[in-house]
Amino acid sequence: MEKKDEKKKILISLVAIAGIIILSYIIFPGNYKKTSNISENLEVSNPIVEDSGDLRIISDIVEEEADSYIINAKYPIIEGLDNSEKEMSLNRKIKSFIDESISDFKKQTNDGEISEEIKSGFYINFETTYLSKNLLSIKFTVSEYYAGAAHPNDYILAFNYNIADNRGIMLEEIFLPDSSYLDKLSDSSRSILFDRFEDDIEVMQDWIETGTEPEEENFEDFGIKKDSLIIYFKSYQIGPYAIGVQEIKIMFKDLDGYIDLEYLGF
């Protein structure tokens, strides 16, 4: 009887694992396909993706394949700044930002077991959400897969930069002093997410409330657009893996009295 129960438990576990793999393949089919084709979905040329006056962004790419992994990381290069030293410094910081993530991936890959059947993979693409002579905001979409894992890990890396001051932008800097901005972000995020997941609110409510507590770490991944603040939520932060990475838009007009538009140059 005990052996039957044990076999039953093992069978249930195997079915559960298979279900996770199938679900993740349905939701993120490209992530498994990429491990066999290094540049199927990313362009290897340097097209102009955005213009802002005399500024422009071209794309470059890091491609690398080893016995245990494949890397395909697309990143931007800024051109057209009046100050060439600032331009070089900014582009070095963008490249360093990407290289750091690649190094972390390689370390974890080297520390793990090598699979002869499938390679680990690390993929990055980007979207420029705002560009001016004073401000740059880039959204990096990352997908990493470690051989043997049930599913890939997808997340957002945000790069926000004050070009005029030649330094990165912290969340607190874009809000007015003593504005209780974390409480405002928490309330606004919950309102948006409760509406988004209204049909599953019984399952999602506790998860959302925990992931949107008025704490800096819950809103550290953010982007800037010309009319709004974008908040990126990590996998598992406000819900199960199946919902994927979530992002919300909070309009600047709804942050009146909190957001420092003068600092942003708007």
Secondary structure, DSSP 4 states (H G I P E B T S, - for coil): -HHHHHHHHHHHHHHHHHHHHHHHHHHSHHHHHGGG-TTSSS--S--EEEEETTEEEEEEEEEEE-SSEEEEEEEEEEE--S-HHHHHHHHHHHHHHHHHHHHHHHHHHHHSPPPSS--EEEEEEEEEEEE-SSEEEEEEEEEEE-TT-SS-EEEEEEEEEETTTTEE--GGGGB-TT--HHHHHHHHHHHHHHHHTGGGHHHHHHHHHHHTSS-GGGG-SEEE-SSEEEEEE-TTTSS-GGG-SEEEEEEGGGGTTTB-HHHHT-
